[in-house]
Amino acid sequence: MKRRNLGWLLLGTLLSSSAWADSKLNLTKGVTAVSQEVYDLHMLAMYICTAIGIIVFGAMFWSMFFHRKSKGVKPATFHESTKIEILWTAIPIVILVAMAIPATTTLIKMEDNTNSDITVQVTGSQWKWHYKYFDQDIEFFSVLTTPKEQYDERLGANAEKSENYLLEVDNPLVIPVNKKVRFLITSDDVIHSWWVPAFAVKQDANPGFINEAWTIVDTPGIYRGQCAELCGKDHGYMPVVVEVKSEEDYAQWVEDQKALIAQAKAAEEASLNASLSLDELMNLGESTYTAHCAACHQPNGEGLPPAFPALKGSAVATTGDANTHIDIVVNGIAGTGMQGYGRQLSAKEIAAVVTYERNAWGNNTGDAVQAADVAAVKGGDSSSASDSVESTSVAVTEAVKEAMPAEDLTKQYSMDEMMAMGEEVYMASCSACHQVTGAGMPPAFPSLINSPYITGDVTAHIEMVVKGSSKNPAMQGFLGTLTKTQIAAVVTYERNAWGNSSGDLVQPADVDAVSGQ
């Protein structure tokens, strides 16, 4: 009797929600209402699966034990039962429907991004996150700060592990409590995945696409996650850290960030008029290189060919033009693992790291690159911009023009022709942001249905598509990627689709007049 009671006690303990909730093997509850609902759904499915398992295996083992041959039981000779087959088909259907109802309700909530208080664009980049706060003019990169000595095999990886090993960053994402924060998640290179378990938020970051998520956190604190997609060789070094502050502390943080941005801008402007010695540039360049470049090109500059070529003795860092070297660091190289650092590093830091790469490991070019040189390559006002940079830009422009199909700017198209062509162009180049229905994803990508640009002056609409928007960096200009006929077609389509019905028929000559080319 005691043994039987002990068995029931152990079974009850195993099935108790508190025991499962405390288990490190179980799903965490999280700190948001949605994450609690997700946890409850998980536990509901767990209870149902456990009950089914106990009933099925219990019946099986009971039948095997009490109807075994050694007890002289004769096997039955019956055939299938229609009633039983209907029953064991109907019961799972009922269970699935019962599980689907609360699951669907929760999924609908998870996709409801309306009425957000704050919008943050989250951009994945090998191997860090870039955060941009809409309407605040605040943006920054968030980079792993765990010392390389703790995880880099080339450095021994024998240092004592920190408390938040591989889950600590220099600049965490900061959000306020009790506010609905909307995330617009994308990538500028490969597929990443922004995952914070405590928020029940896990959303893929795909290049060229915007995925959405949201959260409301009631409790201040620091919550950690990581990239949940195998995004490359350093996939494990791309953590997510979110700091949730009280509304007062968040407001103060915003003011502090704006002050820091103003200070950084002033320091950047001052650096353009400064001239550092080669030793100063080499010292700053070494620390910058170690922090941002050594993971791929190695501390000794020998790289990891073919993905990450050696800088030691390379043509770029030795015999190549310094402005070409600067351009690669600033803008990266499309289609490769070399990303651009123009937004992440200051002109002074880029000048220092280019100087270091051109003089370290025996390269010894003697070049001392200054911040003004970097500003010139980036498109600054410095007079030291070289003819080689200008000629490179011209060559690229000419190559784009040559790749464009020939078009007759005097040709007149019918409304049906332009609408058919415009729909194709819109689906290929615009629908990822403004959606197939034209409803957009405000505020980053406004709706095109009865918007001021659609109902307003057609010339302003053409100019927006041709040149992009200075107020919204997400809206790029398409003159370099679309022909003037295609731009005319897509503007015509946008002004007459989804019930807009402006009646405007834009021709290639209209686009040519606006572009001035």
N, C-alpha and C positions, 0 to 999 in steps of 0.2 A: 504493500500500500504506500509506504514512504517513497519507494523508488518511483512508483507511478506518479505521485504528487510532485516529486522533484522534476520529472520529465515535463509535466504540464507547466510548472513554474518556469523552466528554461524556455519552453516554447512561447509562453506569454511574454517573457522578457525580450525574446528575439523579435516578436511581432509588434512590440510596443513602439509607438511613433517616437517617443523620447529617446529610446535606445538607438534607433536608426538615425535620428537627427544628430545625435552626438557622435556618431561614427565618422571617422575621417574618410571612410570609403564612400560615404553618402554625398549627394548633391548638397551644396551649401544653400542656405535660405536666402541670402542676399539682404539688401537694405532698402529695397524699393517695393512698392505695392505690387508691381508687375513681377518682380523676382520672387515674391512670396507666392503669387499665383502659379508661377512656373514650378516652384517647389511643391506646391500642393498637387499639381497635376502629376508630377513625378511620383509623389507618394501614392496617389490614387492608382496609377498604373502599377506601381510596385505591389500594393495590397491586392489588386485584382489578379496579377500574375502569380503572386504567392498563394492566394486562395485556390486558383485553378491548379497550380502545381500540387498542392496538398491533396485536393480532391482526386485528381487524375492518378497521381502516383500512389495515394492511399488506397484507392480502389484496386489498382493494379497489384500492389503488394498483398493486399488482403485476399484477393482472388487467388494469387499464386500460393499463398500460405495455406488457406483453408480448402483449396480445391486441388491440392497436389496429389500426384499419383500414389504416393506412399500411404495416403489415407484411404485409398481404395475408391476415390471419386471417379466416376465414369464421365468422359467428355460428352458434352451435349452435341446434338446433331442438327441444330436449327440453322436456318438461313437468315438473310438480311431482314431487318424490320423497317418498314417504311416510316412508321411513327418515330422510331429511334433516330433514323437519318434526318428526318425533318427537325427533330428536337435538337440534335447536335449541330445543325446548320443555323437554326433560328437563335439559339442561345448566344453564340459568338456575335451574330449580327446585332442583337440587343445590347450586348456589352460594348461593341465598337461604337454604336450610336450614342450610348450613354457617356462614353469617353470623349466622343467627338464634339458634343455640345459645349462643355466647359473649355475644351482645347480651342475651338473656333472662337469663342468669346475672348479668350486671352490673346490669341493671334491678332484679332481685330484691334484690340487695345494696343498691342505692340506696334502696329502699323499706323496708328493714328497720330500724325505729327502736327495736327492743327493747334492753333492758339498757343504757340510756343512763346516764351518770354525772351529767350536768348538763342541765337543760331551760331553754331561753330562749324567751320569747315575743317574736316580732318583729312589730311593727305598723307598717305603712306609713301615713304621713299627709302630705298635701300641705304641704311637700315635704321631709320628714325621716323618720327612723326612730325608733321607740320600742322600747327593749329592756327586758325585765323578766325577772329571774332568779328562777325558782321556788325556794322554800325558802331564799332568801338575803335577801329584803326589799330587793333592790336594783333600781332601775329608773331610766332616764334617757333623754333624747332625744339623738339624734346629728344635728347640723346642719352643713351646709357652712360652711367657714371661709375659702374663697378670697375675697379682698376683691372687692367689687362693681366696683371700678375696673378689674379685669382682664377683666370679661365684660359689664358692664351698658352698653349702648349709650347710655343716657341720661346716663351719667357719662363718656362718651368711650371706654371700653373700650380705652384705650391704655397702661395700666400694664404693666410687664414681667411676663410669666407666671411663676408660681411653679413649683417642680419638680414638684409633684403637683397641677397645675392642675385644678380641679373634682373632685379625688379626695382631698380632705382635710376632716376633720371635727373638731369640738371634743371629742366623746366617742366614741372608737371602741369597738366591741364587744370585750370582752376574754375570752379563753378559755384554758384550760391545754393544754399538749401531752399527747399520749398518753391523752386522755380522750374518751369518746364524748359529743359535744354534740348534743343534739336540739333542733331549731328548730320551734316552732309559729308559723306565718306567717299573718298576717291583715292586714286593713286597716280603718281607721275612716272612710274616705270613698270613694275610687275604687279601681280595680284598679291595683296596683303589682306589681313583680316583684323579689324579692331575689336578686341574682346576684353570686356570687364565683367567677370563672373558676378560680382556683387550687385551689378545693375541688371543682370540678365540681358546684356547687350552684346551681341556678336554679329558683326556685319562685314561682308567682304568689301575690300577697297579695290575696285577694278579700274585700270586706266581707261580714260575716255567715258566713264559712266559715273553717275552720282547715285549712291544708295543712301537711304535715310534710316535714322534711329532716333530715339529720344529717351530721356529719363527725368524723373523727379526724385531727388534724394532728400530724405527728412532728417538725416543725422550727419553732422559735420564729421570729417575724418579723412583719412587717406586710403584710397582703394586702388588696388594694383591688378594689372592684367598683362597681356602680351599679344603679339601678333600670332594668330592661330592658323596661319597659312604658311606652307613651306615655300618661303619667298626667296631663298638663296642660301649661299654658304654661311652667312652670319644670321640666319633666321632666328636663332635663339637669343640674339642680342638686341632685340627690338621691343622693349617693354612698354607698357602703358601705365602711367600713374596719374590718377585724378585726385585732386585735393578739393574737398567740399568745405566751403567756408560759410560762416554766418553772413547774412545780407550786409551787415555793417562792415565786416572784414573784407567781403568781396568788393564792396564799393571802394574801400581804401586800397585794395590791391589794384583795381582798375586805374585809380589815380597814380599809384606808384609806377605802374607799367608805362603810363603815358609820359611820366617824368623821365623814366629811364630811356624811353624811345627818343625823347627830345635831347637828352644828354648824348646818346649814341650818335644821333644825327649831327649834333654840334661837333663831337669828336671826329666824326668821319670827315666833315668839312674842313676841320683844322688839319687833319692828316694829309689833305690834298696839297697843302702849302708847306708841308714839312719834308725834310730830306734826311733819312736815316742812314747811318753808316752801314757798311757791309757787315760788320760784326753784330750790330743791333738787329739787322734784318735776319741774319743767320740764326741768332738766338730765338727770336720770335718765330721764325720759320720752322725751326726744329720742333718746337712745342706744338705748333699748329699741325705740322705733318704727322707727328706721333698721334695726335688726337683724332685726325680726320682722314689720313691717307695710308698710314702704316698697315692697317688691317688688310688692305688689298695689295698694296705695292711693297709691303714688308718694310721693317725698320731699316734694312740695309739697301733698300731701293731696287732689289733684284726681282720684285714682282712675283706673280704666280701665272706665268704664261700658259696658254694663250689668252685667257680671260683678262688678266691684269698684267700688261707688259712691264718689263723692267724699265726703270727710269735711269738706272746707272748706265752711262754710256749710250743712252738712246739718242736718236736724232732730234726729238722734240726738246730734250733738256740740254743738249750740247751744241750741235751745229744749227739747230732750227732757230727761226726768228722768235724773239722774246714775246712779241705781241701774239703770235700764234699760240705759244705756251699759255699766256694769260687767258686767251679766248677759250682754250680747252678747260682750264680750271673754272672759269666764270660760267660757261654755258654747257660744259660737258660734251659728250660725243653721242649723237643719236644712235640708237640701236646697239649700244654697248653698256657695260656696267659702269662706265664713267659718267657720273652725274655732275650737274653744274652746281657750283658753290657760290654763285653770285648773290643769292638771297641769304645764304647762311653765314658767310664770312664777310667781314668788313674789307674795304679796299686795302687797308693797311695789312691785314692778315693774309690776303691773297698775294699782295706784293711780296710779303716775307716768305711765304711758302714757295712761290715761284723762284725767288732768289735762292732759297735753300736747295731746291731741287736742281738748280743750274750750277750749284757750287759744291754740293755734297758728294760723297762716295767717289771722289776723284774726277768729277765732271769739270770743275774749275774753269768755268767760262769767264768769271770775273764780273758778270752782270749783276748790278745792284738795282733791282726793280723798285720803283717808288709807287706810292698810292695814286699819284697823279697819272701814272702810266696805266694803272688798272682802270681808273675812271675814264680814261680816253677810250680804252677798248670797250668798256661797258656802255659808252655813248655819252660820256660826260662832256663838259665844256673845255677841258684842258686842251691846250694847243699842241700837246705832244703826241696826238694821235698820228699814227704812221700811215704812209701811203699803202702799205701792205694790207692793213686792216680794211681800208676803204676799197681796195681792189678786190679783196676776198668777198666783201659784201656785194659788190657789183657783180662778181662772177656768179655768186649764188642766185642773185636776182635774175640774171640772164638765163641761168640754167632752169629756173622755175618757169620763166617765160617760154623757153624753148619746149618745155614739157607740156605746156598748155596746148590743147587742140586749137587749130586755126578757127576763127569765127568772123562772120560778116556783121560788123556793127551797124550797118545800114539796113539790115533785113528787118522786116516787120512780121511779127508772129501774131497768130490769132489767140484769143483768150483760151480756147481749149488746148492749144499747143503749149502755151505757157503754164497752164494749170497742171497738165500732165507731167511736163518736165519739172515744174516746181515741186510737185509732190515727191518725185524721185530724189531730188536734191535735198529737200527737207528731211526725208526719212534717213538719208545717208549722213547728213551733216548737222542737223539741228534737233532731231527728235530725242536724242539721248539726254538733252538738258531740258528742252521745252515740252517734252512728251509728244507722243503721237497725236494726242487730242488737242495740243496747243495750250493745255492748262498750265504748263510749267511746273516749277517747284519753288514757289516764292519763299523767302525774299531773294535767294541767290539767282534763280532763273524765273523771272516774272511770266505771268500768263500772257499769251498773245491774243487771247479772245477779247475783242473790244478794248484792247489796251490803247493808251494814248499814242503810241507809235503807229498802231494799225489804223486808228481813226484820224490821226493827225496828218501833217504834211508828208507826202510820199517821198520828197527829197531827203528829209531827215531819216526816214526809214531806210532808204538806200544807203545813206552815209553810215548808219549804224552797222549795217551788214558789211559794207566795204571796209570800214576803218575800225570797227569795234567800239567799245565804250571806255572812256577814261574814268567814269564813275564806278563801273562794275568790271573789274579785271577778268571776271569769268567770261565776259562777252568779248571774244576775239574778233579781229577783222578777217574776212574771208577772201580778200582780193588776191592773195598769194596762192590760194588753194582752189578757188572756183573761177571759172571764166565769167566775163561780164554778162554773157547770155544766161548762164546758170544763176547768177545773182539776180538778174532781172526776173527770171522765172520764179525763184523762191520768194522774192518780195511780192510778186503778183499772187502767188499761192497763199502766202500768209495774210494778205489783205482781202482775200476772197474765200478762205476756207473757214470751217467751224462756225458758219453763220455770220462772219464779218461782212461779206457782201458789199465791199466798197465800190466795186465796179472798175477799180483802177487796173489798167493794163500797162505794165512797165516793159519798155523795150531796151535792148542792149545799148542803144545810143544814149538813153537816159542815165544808165549806170556810168557810161564813159564820160558824160558831162560832169557827174558828181565826183568821180574819182580823179578827174583832171589828168588822166594818163591816156 
